[in-house]
Amino acid sequence: VREHGPLKPGQAAVTTGGMLQASHVIHAVGPYFGDGDNDPALRSATRSALDIAHGEGLRSIAFPAIATGARDYPADRSTAIIVSAISDWLEEHPNALTEVRLVGFTDRLAELFAAALTG
């Protein structure tokens, strides 16, 4: 990613998947929580990743709860913003992707993604 950056919050870049089973890795940079209104940057990071996936001709993408680790974004807020941004993007780009996975690396994150999907 270094050749693509440095990236700012709200931006994303793609690299190969290396030795992973994935053909590509899209690195989306979430904002640090507490630096003002960073919800738009989180939404932008999500949309940027989707734009890149579509531009690369990918048919599926998986999303973690961006910015909820070292960047301290509240998990409930992050998951809700990500789900909303994905939903809006898919409405604007019907048939662009066949699968979008929301990956909760903990039970709590998985539950928050599920709640955002149904809420």
A tleap script that builds the chain and sets N, CA, C and O, in Angstrom:
source leaprc.protein.ff14SB
mol = sequence {
  NVAL ARG GLU HIE GLY PRO LEU LYS PRO GLY
  GLN ALA ALA VAL THR THR GLY GLY MET LEU
  GLN ALA SER HIE VAL ILE HIE ALA VAL GLY
  PRO TYR PHE GLY ASP GLY ASP ASN ASP PRO
  ALA LEU ARG SER ALA THR ARG SER ALA LEU
  ASP ILE ALA HIE GLY GLU GLY LEU ARG SER
  ILE ALA PHE PRO ALA ILE ALA THR GLY ALA
  ARG ASP TYR PRO ALA ASP ARG SER THR ALA
  ILE ILE VAL SER ALA ILE SER ASP TRP LEU
  GLU GLU HIE PRO ASN ALA LEU THR GLU VAL
  ARG LEU VAL GLY PHE THR ASP ARG LEU ALA
  GLU LEU PHE ALA ALA ALA LEU THR CGLY
}
set mol.1.N position { 0.833 -1.179 0.000 }
set mol.1.CA position { 0.000 0.000 0.000 }
set mol.1.C position { 0.880 1.245 0.000 }
set mol.1.O position { 0.438 2.311 -0.429 }
set mol.2.N position { 2.102 1.126 0.469 }
set mol.2.CA position { 2.980 2.279 0.560 }
set mol.2.C position { 3.121 3.000 -0.781 }
set mol.2.O position { 3.218 4.227 -0.811 }
set mol.3.N position { 3.135 2.257 -1.886 }
set mol.3.CA position { 3.243 2.910 -3.190 }
set mol.3.C position { 1.980 3.692 -3.538 }
set mol.3.O position { 1.996 4.527 -4.442 }
set mol.4.N position { 0.891 3.428 -2.829 }
set mol.4.CA position { -0.370 4.127 -3.064 }
set mol.4.C position { -0.570 5.278 -2.083 }
set mol.4.O position { -1.532 6.035 -2.210 }
set mol.5.N position { 0.306 5.417 -1.129 }
set mol.5.CA position { 0.015 6.329 -0.048 }
set mol.5.C position { 1.098 7.353 0.179 }
set mol.5.O position { 1.984 7.541 -0.655 }
set mol.6.N position { 1.020 8.003 1.299 }
set mol.6.CA position { 0.114 7.623 2.381 }
set mol.6.C position { -1.340 7.961 2.052 }
set mol.6.O position { -1.634 8.937 1.362 }
set mol.7.N position { -2.218 7.139 2.558 }
set mol.7.CA position { -3.647 7.355 2.368 }
set mol.7.C position { -4.205 8.143 3.545 }
set mol.7.O position { -3.719 8.038 4.672 }
set mol.8.N position { -5.214 8.918 3.265 }
set mol.8.CA position { -5.898 9.684 4.305 }
set mol.8.C position { -7.182 8.956 4.690 }
set mol.8.O position { -7.693 8.151 3.911 }
set mol.9.N position { -7.707 9.228 5.879 }
set mol.9.CA position { -8.998 8.640 6.234 }
set mol.9.C position { -10.040 8.934 5.157 }
set mol.9.O position { -10.162 10.056 4.667 }
set mol.10.N position { -10.779 7.894 4.812 }
set mol.10.CA position { -11.791 8.009 3.768 }
set mol.10.C position { -11.320 7.486 2.426 }
set mol.10.O position { -12.120 7.330 1.504 }
set mol.11.N position { -10.024 7.212 2.306 }
set mol.11.CA position { -9.479 6.708 1.046 }
set mol.11.C position { -9.246 5.205 1.139 }
set mol.11.O position { -9.261 4.619 2.222 }
set mol.12.N position { -9.030 4.599 -0.025 }
set mol.12.CA position { -8.750 3.167 -0.088 }
set mol.12.C position { -7.798 2.906 -1.240 }
set mol.12.O position { -7.716 3.694 -2.181 }
set mol.13.N position { -7.079 1.797 -1.159 }
set mol.13.CA position { -6.163 1.383 -2.216 }
set mol.13.C position { -6.206 -0.128 -2.317 }
set mol.13.O position { -6.562 -0.813 -1.358 }
set mol.14.N position { -5.845 -0.642 -3.472 }
set mol.14.CA position { -5.884 -2.091 -3.698 }
set mol.14.C position { -4.471 -2.624 -3.907 }
set mol.14.O position { -3.622 -1.978 -4.520 }
set mol.15.N position { -4.249 -3.826 -3.375 }
set mol.15.CA position { -3.021 -4.570 -3.626 }
set mol.15.C position { -3.422 -5.991 -4.005 }
set mol.15.O position { -4.595 -6.356 -3.925 }
set mol.16.N position { -2.457 -6.778 -4.413 }
set mol.16.CA position { -2.748 -8.187 -4.667 }
set mol.16.C position { -3.014 -8.866 -3.322 }
set mol.16.O position { -2.722 -8.314 -2.261 }
set mol.17.N position { -3.561 -10.051 -3.391 }
set mol.17.CA position { -3.830 -10.805 -2.180 }
set mol.17.C position { -2.610 -11.516 -1.643 }
set mol.17.O position { -2.663 -12.129 -0.577 }
set mol.18.N position { -1.506 -11.439 -2.375 }
set mol.18.CA position { -0.293 -12.122 -1.911 }
set mol.18.C position { -0.539 -13.600 -1.754 }
set mol.18.O position { -0.994 -14.256 -2.691 }
set mol.19.N position { -0.248 -14.137 -0.587 }
set mol.19.CA position { -0.422 -15.562 -0.339 }
set mol.19.C position { -1.798 -15.888 0.244 }
set mol.19.O position { -2.068 -17.035 0.599 }
set mol.20.N position { -2.651 -14.895 0.339 }
set mol.20.CA position { -4.018 -15.139 0.809 }
set mol.20.C position { -4.828 -15.831 -0.270 }
set mol.20.O position { -4.412 -15.864 -1.428 }
set mol.21.N position { -5.965 -16.377 0.084 }
set mol.21.CA position { -6.852 -16.973 -0.911 }
set mol.21.C position { -7.547 -15.899 -1.740 }
set mol.21.O position { -8.035 -16.181 -2.835 }
set mol.22.N position { -7.594 -14.683 -1.234 }
set mol.22.CA position { -8.211 -13.577 -1.959 }
set mol.22.C position { -7.268 -13.094 -3.058 }
set mol.22.O position { -6.051 -13.067 -2.872 }
set mol.23.N position { -7.832 -12.715 -4.201 }
set mol.23.CA position { -6.999 -12.214 -5.292 }
set mol.23.C position { -6.534 -10.787 -5.039 }
set mol.23.O position { -5.485 -10.375 -5.537 }
set mol.24.N position { -7.308 -10.033 -4.269 }
set mol.24.CA position { -6.998 -8.639 -3.977 }
set mol.24.C position { -7.272 -8.342 -2.506 }
set mol.24.O position { -8.075 -9.014 -1.858 }
set mol.25.N position { -6.591 -7.328 -1.999 }
set mol.25.CA position { -6.902 -6.781 -0.683 }
set mol.25.C position { -7.115 -5.290 -0.893 }
set mol.25.O position { -6.264 -4.598 -1.451 }
set mol.26.N position { -8.250 -4.815 -0.441 }
set mol.26.CA position { -8.543 -3.388 -0.527 }
set mol.26.C position { -8.362 -2.816 0.872 }
set mol.26.O position { -9.025 -3.228 1.825 }
set mol.27.N position { -7.459 -1.869 0.968 }
set mol.27.CA position { -7.119 -1.265 2.247 }
set mol.27.C position { -7.906 0.032 2.386 }
set mol.27.O position { -7.595 1.025 1.728 }
set mol.28.N position { -8.914 0.023 3.236 }
set mol.28.CA position { -9.751 1.205 3.456 }
set mol.28.C position { -9.309 1.852 4.768 }
set mol.28.O position { -9.209 1.184 5.797 }
set mol.29.N position { -9.050 3.140 4.720 }
set mol.29.CA position { -8.550 3.849 5.898 }
set mol.29.C position { -9.706 4.550 6.602 }
set mol.29.O position { -10.309 5.483 6.074 }
set mol.30.N position { -9.989 4.081 7.789 }
set mol.30.CA position { -11.022 4.709 8.593 }
set mol.30.C position { -10.458 5.853 9.406 }
set mol.30.O position { -9.245 5.929 9.603 }
set mol.31.N position { -11.303 6.736 9.878 }
set mol.31.CA position { -10.847 7.875 10.669 }
set mol.31.C position { -10.638 7.501 12.135 }
set mol.31.O position { -11.155 6.492 12.613 }
set mol.32.N position { -9.875 8.328 12.830 }
set mol.32.CA position { -9.778 8.217 14.283 }
set mol.32.C position { -11.040 8.817 14.874 }
set mol.32.O position { -11.497 9.871 14.433 }
set mol.33.N position { -11.599 8.157 15.859 }
set mol.33.CA position { -12.794 8.687 16.496 }
set mol.33.C position { -12.389 9.804 17.447 }
set mol.33.O position { -11.337 9.736 18.082 }
set mol.34.N position { -13.221 10.825 17.542 }
set mol.34.CA position { -12.973 11.893 18.490 }
set mol.34.C position { -12.338 13.128 17.892 }
set mol.34.O position { -12.123 14.114 18.598 }
set mol.35.N position { -12.035 13.098 16.607 }
set mol.35.CA position { -11.440 14.266 15.936 }
set mol.35.C position { -12.505 15.092 15.237 }
set mol.35.O position { -12.240 15.650 14.173 }
set mol.36.N position { -13.685 15.185 15.795 }
set mol.36.CA position { -14.774 15.913 15.158 }
set mol.36.C position { -15.730 14.936 14.500 }
set mol.36.O position { -15.819 13.776 14.902 }
set mol.37.N position { -16.438 15.400 13.500 }
set mol.37.CA position { -17.405 14.564 12.785 }
set mol.37.C position { -16.695 13.760 11.708 }
set mol.37.O position { -16.454 14.252 10.605 }
set mol.38.N position { -16.364 12.518 12.039 }
set mol.38.CA position { -15.641 11.670 11.095 }
set mol.38.C position { -16.522 10.636 10.418 }
set mol.38.O position { -16.029 9.789 9.673 }
set mol.39.N position { -17.828 10.700 10.672 }
set mol.39.CA position { -18.730 9.763 10.019 }
set mol.39.C position { -18.618 9.849 8.489 }
set mol.39.O position { -18.622 8.809 7.830 }
set mol.40.N position { -18.519 11.050 7.902 }
set mol.40.CA position { -18.378 11.112 6.438 }
set mol.40.C position { -17.113 10.411 5.927 }
set mol.40.O position { -17.136 9.814 4.850 }
set mol.41.N position { -16.023 10.475 6.676 }
set mol.41.CA position { -14.790 9.801 6.251 }
set mol.41.C position { -14.958 8.285 6.306 }
set mol.41.O position { -14.446 7.579 5.437 }
set mol.42.N position { -15.659 7.778 7.302 }
set mol.42.CA position { -15.902 6.340 7.381 }
set mol.42.C position { -16.800 5.888 6.231 }
set mol.42.O position { -16.569 4.842 5.625 }
set mol.43.N position { -17.809 6.674 5.941 }
set mol.43.CA position { -18.691 6.387 4.802 }
set mol.43.C position { -17.876 6.413 3.501 }
set mol.43.O position { -18.056 5.555 2.638 }
set mol.44.N position { -16.996 7.385 3.367 }
set mol.44.CA position { -16.161 7.513 2.176 }
set mol.44.C position { -15.204 6.329 2.028 }
set mol.44.O position { -14.999 5.839 0.917 }
set mol.45.N position { -14.620 5.866 3.128 }
set mol.45.CA position { -13.723 4.712 3.081 }
set mol.45.C position { -14.470 3.478 2.565 }
set mol.45.O position { -13.940 2.706 1.767 }
set mol.46.N position { -15.698 3.309 3.031 }
set mol.46.CA position { -16.522 2.176 2.607 }
set mol.46.C position { -16.842 2.285 1.126 }
set mol.46.O position { -16.679 1.320 0.379 }
set mol.47.N position { -17.292 3.443 0.705 }
set mol.47.CA position { -17.642 3.653 -0.706 }
set mol.47.C position { -16.407 3.548 -1.604 }
set mol.47.O position { -16.493 3.017 -2.712 }
set mol.48.N position { -15.278 4.040 -1.144 }
set mol.48.CA position { -14.041 3.944 -1.929 }
set mol.48.C position { -13.652 2.488 -2.156 }
set mol.48.O position { -13.232 2.114 -3.251 }
set mol.49.N position { -13.791 1.672 -1.123 }
set mol.49.CA position { -13.483 0.248 -1.260 }
set mol.49.C position { -14.421 -0.413 -2.270 }
set mol.49.O position { -13.986 -1.225 -3.087 }
set mol.50.N position { -15.696 -0.068 -2.214 }
set mol.50.CA position { -16.666 -0.615 -3.164 }
set mol.50.C position { -16.361 -0.150 -4.590 }
set mol.50.O position { -16.449 -0.937 -5.533 }
set mol.51.N position { -16.008 1.112 -4.745 }
set mol.51.CA position { -15.649 1.635 -6.066 }
set mol.51.C position { -14.440 0.899 -6.644 }
set mol.51.O position { -14.416 0.553 -7.825 }
set mol.52.N position { -13.447 0.668 -5.800 }
set mol.52.CA position { -12.252 -0.049 -6.254 }
set mol.52.C position { -12.598 -1.473 -6.649 }
set mol.52.O position { -12.161 -1.952 -7.695 }
set mol.53.N position { -13.380 -2.155 -5.819 }
set mol.53.CA position { -13.768 -3.536 -6.142 }
set mol.53.C position { -14.457 -3.585 -7.497 }
set mol.53.O position { -14.150 -4.437 -8.330 }
set mol.54.N position { -15.377 -2.678 -7.708 }
set mol.54.CA position { -16.102 -2.621 -8.978 }
set mol.54.C position { -15.148 -2.290 -10.131 }
set mol.54.O position { -15.224 -2.903 -11.196 }
set mol.55.N position { -14.271 -1.344 -9.922 }
set mol.55.CA position { -13.310 -0.961 -10.952 }
set mol.55.C position { -12.340 -2.068 -11.317 }
set mol.55.O position { -11.865 -2.137 -12.451 }
set mol.56.N position { -12.046 -2.931 -10.362 }
set mol.56.CA position { -11.147 -4.067 -10.601 }
set mol.56.C position { -11.883 -5.264 -11.196 }
set mol.56.O position { -11.271 -6.288 -11.499 }
set mol.57.N position { -13.185 -5.129 -11.360 }
set mol.57.CA position { -13.966 -6.234 -11.907 }
set mol.57.C position { -14.246 -7.345 -10.914 }
set mol.57.O position { -14.604 -8.457 -11.305 }
set mol.58.N position { -14.086 -7.053 -9.637 }
set mol.58.CA position { -14.356 -8.061 -8.613 }
set mol.58.C position { -15.859 -8.228 -8.464 }
set mol.58.O position { -16.618 -7.286 -8.690 }
set mol.59.N position { -16.283 -9.407 -8.090 }
set mol.59.CA position { -17.711 -9.680 -7.936 }
set mol.59.C position { -18.117 -9.801 -6.481 }
set mol.59.O position { -19.307 -9.801 -6.168 }
set mol.60.N position { -17.138 -9.904 -5.583 }
set mol.60.CA position { -17.462 -10.011 -4.162 }
set mol.60.C position { -16.447 -9.221 -3.346 }
set mol.60.O position { -15.328 -8.955 -3.786 }
set mol.61.N position { -16.881 -8.856 -2.136 }
set mol.61.CA position { -16.020 -8.099 -1.224 }
set mol.61.C position { -16.443 -8.433 0.203 }
set mol.61.O position { -17.611 -8.725 0.462 }
set mol.62.N position { -15.495 -8.386 1.111 }
set mol.62.CA position { -15.779 -8.603 2.529 }
set mol.62.C position { -15.323 -7.382 3.307 }
set mol.62.O position { -14.254 -6.830 3.047 }
set mol.63.N position { -16.147 -6.961 4.272 }
set mol.63.CA position { -15.862 -5.788 5.088 }
set mol.63.C position { -15.757 -6.151 6.554 }
set mol.63.O position { -16.649 -6.813 7.086 }
set mol.64.N position { -14.691 -5.735 7.223 }
set mol.64.CA position { -14.661 -5.795 8.687 }
set mol.64.C position { -15.314 -4.521 9.230 }
set mol.64.O position { -15.766 -3.673 8.461 }
set mol.65.N position { -15.358 -4.398 10.517 }
set mol.65.CA position { -15.878 -3.186 11.158 }
set mol.65.C position { -14.753 -2.153 11.152 }
set mol.65.O position { -14.005 -2.029 12.122 }
set mol.66.N position { -14.644 -1.419 10.054 }
set mol.66.CA position { -13.559 -0.469 9.820 }
set mol.66.C position { -13.464 0.531 10.971 }
set mol.66.O position { -14.470 1.070 11.432 }
set mol.67.N position { -12.234 0.765 11.423 }
set mol.67.CA position { -11.873 1.790 12.408 }
set mol.67.C position { -12.241 1.451 13.843 }
set mol.67.O position { -12.064 2.291 14.724 }
set mol.68.N position { -12.741 0.264 14.110 }
set mol.68.CA position { -13.165 -0.059 15.478 }
set mol.68.C position { -12.026 -0.565 16.354 }
set mol.68.O position { -12.216 -0.766 17.554 }
set mol.69.N position { -10.871 -0.769 15.786 }
set mol.69.CA position { -9.724 -1.234 16.570 }
set mol.69.C position { -8.914 -0.063 17.097 }
set mol.69.O position { -9.352 0.659 17.993 }
set mol.70.N position { -7.733 0.115 16.533 }
set mol.70.CA position { -6.803 1.147 16.996 }
set mol.70.C position { -7.341 2.563 16.798 }
set mol.70.O position { -6.861 3.501 17.435 }
set mol.71.N position { -8.325 2.723 15.927 }
set mol.71.CA position { -8.852 4.067 15.671 }
set mol.71.C position { -10.037 4.415 16.579 }
set mol.71.O position { -10.605 5.502 16.483 }
set mol.72.N position { -10.399 3.481 17.456 }
set mol.72.CA position { -11.348 3.748 18.549 }
set mol.72.C position { -12.762 4.139 18.152 }
set mol.72.O position { -13.478 4.733 18.958 }
set mol.73.N position { -13.183 3.824 16.940 }
set mol.73.CA position { -14.552 4.158 16.543 }
set mol.73.C position { -15.510 3.261 17.303 }
set mol.73.O position { -15.264 2.059 17.412 }
set mol.74.N position { -16.583 3.802 17.827 }
set mol.74.CA position { -17.562 2.956 18.514 }
set mol.74.C position { -18.118 1.905 17.540 }
set mol.74.O position { -18.542 2.236 16.433 }
set mol.75.N position { -18.108 0.676 17.957 }
set mol.75.CA position { -18.488 -0.428 17.070 }
set mol.75.C position { -19.912 -0.298 16.550 }
set mol.75.O position { -20.167 -0.582 15.379 }
set mol.76.N position { -20.843 0.126 17.397 }
set mol.76.CA position { -22.227 0.243 16.931 }
set mol.76.C position { -22.355 1.326 15.866 }
set mol.76.O position { -23.110 1.173 14.905 }
set mol.77.N position { -21.638 2.386 16.033 }
set mol.77.CA position { -21.677 3.484 15.061 }
set mol.77.C position { -21.002 3.083 13.749 }
set mol.77.O position { -21.530 3.340 12.667 }
set mol.78.N position { -19.835 2.453 13.853 }
set mol.78.CA position { -19.105 2.024 12.657 }
set mol.78.C position { -19.924 1.037 11.828 }
set mol.78.O position { -20.056 1.204 10.615 }
set mol.79.N position { -20.467 0.024 12.471 }
set mol.79.CA position { -21.221 -0.987 11.721 }
set mol.79.C position { -22.454 -0.385 11.060 }
set mol.79.O position { -22.797 -0.757 9.938 }
set mol.80.N position { -23.118 0.534 11.740 }
set mol.80.CA position { -24.308 1.179 11.160 }
set mol.80.C position { -23.928 2.021 9.939 }
set mol.80.O position { -24.628 1.993 8.927 }
set mol.81.N position { -22.836 2.761 10.026 }
set mol.81.CA position { -22.396 3.595 8.903 }
set mol.81.C position { -21.977 2.727 7.723 }
set mol.81.O position { -22.326 3.021 6.580 }
set mol.82.N position { -21.234 1.663 7.994 }
set mol.82.CA position { -20.777 0.771 6.926 }
set mol.82.C position { -21.970 0.141 6.213 }
set mol.82.O position { -22.021 0.131 4.983 }
set mol.83.N position { -22.918 -0.376 6.965 }
set mol.83.CA position { -24.100 -1.004 6.365 }
set mol.83.C position { -24.887 0.014 5.539 }
set mol.83.O position { -25.335 -0.296 4.435 }
set mol.84.N position { -25.054 1.206 6.059 }
set mol.84.CA position { -25.774 2.247 5.330 }
set mol.84.C position { -25.051 2.623 4.038 }
set mol.84.O position { -25.679 2.754 2.987 }
set mol.85.N position { -23.739 2.794 4.117 }
set mol.85.CA position { -22.964 3.160 2.927 }
set mol.85.C position { -23.012 2.058 1.871 }
set mol.85.O position { -23.130 2.345 0.679 }
set mol.86.N position { -22.922 0.813 2.297 }
set mol.86.CA position { -22.995 -0.312 1.357 }
set mol.86.C position { -24.369 -0.357 0.705 }
set mol.86.O position { -24.479 -0.514 -0.511 }
set mol.87.N position { -25.404 -0.221 1.505 }
set mol.87.CA position { -26.764 -0.257 0.981 }
set mol.87.C position { -26.985 0.835 -0.063 }
set mol.87.O position { -27.534 0.580 -1.135 }
set mol.88.N position { -26.553 2.050 0.264 }
set mol.88.CA position { -26.694 3.161 -0.683 }
set mol.88.C position { -25.915 2.900 -1.967 }
set mol.88.O position { -26.416 3.144 -3.065 }
set mol.89.N position { -24.685 2.403 -1.825 }
set mol.89.CA position { -23.843 2.144 -2.995 }
set mol.89.C position { -24.474 1.068 -3.883 }
set mol.89.O position { -24.488 1.198 -5.107 }
set mol.90.N position { -24.990 0.019 -3.271 }
set mol.90.CA position { -25.606 -1.061 -4.053 }
set mol.90.C position { -26.857 -0.585 -4.783 }
set mol.90.O position { -27.141 -1.044 -5.889 }
set mol.91.N position { -27.600 0.324 -4.178 }
set mol.91.CA position { -28.766 0.901 -4.867 }
set mol.91.C position { -28.336 1.690 -6.098 }
set mol.91.O position { -29.021 1.685 -7.121 }
set mol.92.N position { -27.202 2.364 -5.989 }
set mol.92.CA position { -26.685 3.167 -7.100 }
set mol.92.C position { -25.994 2.321 -8.172 }
set mol.92.O position { -25.858 2.753 -9.317 }
set mol.93.N position { -25.565 1.130 -7.800 }
set mol.93.CA position { -24.820 0.249 -8.705 }
set mol.93.C position { -25.434 -1.155 -8.712 }
set mol.93.O position { -24.784 -2.120 -8.309 }
set mol.94.N position { -26.675 -1.268 -9.165 }
set mol.94.CA position { -27.313 -2.595 -9.163 }
set mol.94.C position { -26.517 -3.568 -10.032 }
set mol.94.O position { -26.031 -3.206 -11.103 }
set mol.95.N position { -26.397 -4.770 -9.570 }
set mol.95.CA position { -25.702 -5.851 -10.271 }
set mol.95.C position { -24.195 -5.668 -10.359 }
set mol.95.O position { -23.535 -6.429 -11.066 }
set mol.96.N position { -23.626 -4.685 -9.667 }
set mol.96.CA position { -22.178 -4.479 -9.722 }
set mol.96.C position { -21.430 -5.579 -8.971 }
set mol.96.O position { -20.359 -6.010 -9.399 }
set mol.97.N position { -21.990 -6.029 -7.858 }
set mol.97.CA position { -21.374 -7.072 -7.051 }
set mol.97.C position { -22.396 -8.176 -6.808 }
set mol.97.O position { -23.597 -7.917 -6.720 }
set mol.98.N position { -21.912 -9.395 -6.701 }
set mol.98.CA position { -22.825 -10.499 -6.412 }
set mol.98.C position { -22.841 -10.856 -4.930 }
set mol.98.O position { -23.765 -11.515 -4.454 }
set mol.99.N position { -21.803 -10.415 -4.195 }
set mol.99.CA position { -21.742 -10.765 -2.771 }
set mol.99.C position { -20.984 -9.692 -1.999 }
set mol.99.O position { -19.906 -9.256 -2.402 }
set mol.100.N position { -21.570 -9.281 -0.890 }
set mol.100.CA position { -20.907 -8.401 0.055 }
set mol.100.C position { -21.012 -9.082 1.410 }
set mol.100.O position { -22.112 -9.325 1.905 }
set mol.101.N position { -19.884 -9.384 2.001 }
set mol.101.CA position { -19.862 -10.029 3.317 }
set mol.101.C position { -19.480 -9.016 4.379 }
set mol.101.O position { -18.563 -8.216 4.193 }
set mol.102.N position { -20.182 -9.060 5.474 }
set mol.102.CA position { -19.856 -8.252 6.635 }
set mol.102.C position { -19.216 -9.188 7.648 }
set mol.102.O position { -19.836 -10.155 8.089 }
set mol.103.N position { -17.982 -8.898 8.011 }
set mol.103.CA position { -17.204 -9.817 8.837 }
set mol.103.C position { -17.041 -9.249 10.242 }
set mol.103.O position { -16.327 -8.269 10.456 }
set mol.104.N position { -17.713 -9.879 11.181 }
set mol.104.CA position { -17.562 -9.513 12.583 }
set mol.104.C position { -16.547 -10.454 13.197 }
set mol.104.O position { -16.817 -11.646 13.349 }
set mol.105.N position { -15.385 -9.936 13.551 }
set mol.105.CA position { -14.328 -10.797 14.083 }
set mol.105.C position { -14.590 -11.213 15.526 }
set mol.105.O position { -13.872 -12.049 16.075 }
set mol.106.N position { -15.604 -10.638 16.130 }
set mol.106.CA position { -16.053 -11.063 17.455 }
set mol.106.C position { -17.565 -11.276 17.373 }
set mol.106.O position { -18.213 -10.804 16.438 }
set mol.107.N position { -18.113 -11.974 18.335 }
set mol.107.CA position { -19.565 -12.168 18.366 }
set mol.107.C position { -20.289 -10.827 18.445 }
set mol.107.O position { -21.322 -10.637 17.803 }
set mol.108.N position { -19.753 -9.907 19.225 }
set mol.108.CA position { -20.401 -8.595 19.377 }
set mol.108.C position { -20.449 -7.856 18.039 }
set mol.108.O position { -21.484 -7.292 17.683 }
set mol.109.N position { -19.346 -7.855 17.300 }
set mol.109.CA position { -19.339 -7.174 16.004 }
set mol.109.C position { -20.310 -7.840 15.022 }
set mol.109.O position { -21.002 -7.157 14.267 }
set mol.110.N position { -20.357 -9.168 15.039 }
set mol.110.CA position { -21.299 -9.867 14.166 }
set mol.110.C position { -22.733 -9.494 14.527 }
set mol.110.O position { -23.564 -9.287 13.642 }
set mol.111.N position { -23.025 -9.409 15.829 }
set mol.111.CA position { -24.370 -9.019 16.266 }
set mol.111.C position { -24.690 -7.578 15.865 }
set mol.111.O position { -25.822 -7.277 15.488 }
set mol.112.N position { -23.710 -6.698 15.943 }
set mol.112.CA position { -23.935 -5.294 15.559 }
set mol.112.C position { -24.166 -5.170 14.060 }
set mol.112.O position { -25.012 -4.386 13.631 }
set mol.113.N position { -23.433 -5.925 13.262 }
set mol.113.CA position { -23.695 -5.915 11.820 }
set mol.113.C position { -25.105 -6.433 11.538 }
set mol.113.O position { -25.827 -5.863 10.719 }
set mol.114.N position { -25.495 -7.514 12.217 }
set mol.114.CA position { -26.833 -8.067 12.016 }
set mol.114.C position { -27.909 -7.043 12.417 }
set mol.114.O position { -28.914 -6.888 11.724 }
set mol.115.N position { -27.688 -6.358 13.527 }
set mol.115.CA position { -28.652 -5.349 13.973 }
set mol.115.C position { -28.733 -4.196 12.985 }
set mol.115.O position { -29.819 -3.670 12.739 }
set mol.116.N position { -27.607 -3.795 12.416 }
set mol.116.CA position { -27.603 -2.698 11.430 }
set mol.116.C position { -28.336 -3.116 10.171 }
set mol.116.O position { -28.975 -2.286 9.525 }
set mol.117.N position { -28.256 -4.372 9.814 }
set mol.117.CA position { -28.942 -4.873 8.622 }
set mol.117.C position { -30.461 -4.903 8.813 }
set mol.117.O position { -31.214 -4.676 7.866 }
set mol.118.N position { -30.899 -5.180 10.020 }
set mol.118.CA position { -32.330 -5.306 10.283 }
set mol.118.C position { -32.940 -4.016 10.820 }
set mol.118.O position { -34.161 -3.863 10.842 }
set mol.119.N position { -32.084 -3.086 11.253 }
set mol.119.CA position { -32.573 -1.857 11.878 }
set mol.119.C position { -32.877 -0.837 10.892 }
set mol.119.O position { -33.301 0.262 11.251 }
savepdb mol mol.pdb
quit
